[in-house]
Amino acid sequence: MSQKTAVPEEMTREEIANRLHDLAEEFESGGEVVARTGNKTVELEPTDDVGYELTVRERGSILRGNRESITIRMDWKPDRERTE
């Protein structure tokens, strides 16, 4: 089963920092990670080793102007013993 939840939102820089800080604290706890997106809460169980990718894009367009973006990706295979 594959399920993806994505809710695009506009936030201030401070709100984004708070959201990322909350997520970092979840990872630091060493247990279950509760991820909040929109009005949905998802409980995840990351392993000790997590794949991490940070992508930064800078685009320039005469018609659309300049645009910058950051994408953070983290992935892992849940440990069956921990999820059962």
VENURKA-V191352 format. One record per pair of residues at least 24 apart in sequence whose C-alpha atoms are under 10 Angstrom apart, sorted by the first residue. I is the first residue (numbers start at 1). J is the second residue. Records with the same first field share a line. If there is no record, write none. Layout:
BEGIN
I->J ; J
END
This chain:
BEGIN
5->36 ; 37 ; 38 ; 40 ; 41 ; 42
6->37 ; 38 ; 40
7->36 ; 37 ; 38 ; 39 ; 40
8->37 ; 38
9->37 ; 38
31->82
32->82
44->78 ; 83
45->76 ; 77 ; 78 ; 79 ; 80 ; 82 ; 83
46->74 ; 75 ; 76 ; 77 ; 78 ; 79 ; 82 ; 83
47->75 ; 76 ; 77 ; 78 ; 79 ; 82
48->76 ; 78 ; 79
49->75 ; 76 ; 77
50->74 ; 75 ; 76 ; 77
51->75 ; 76 ; 77
52->76
END
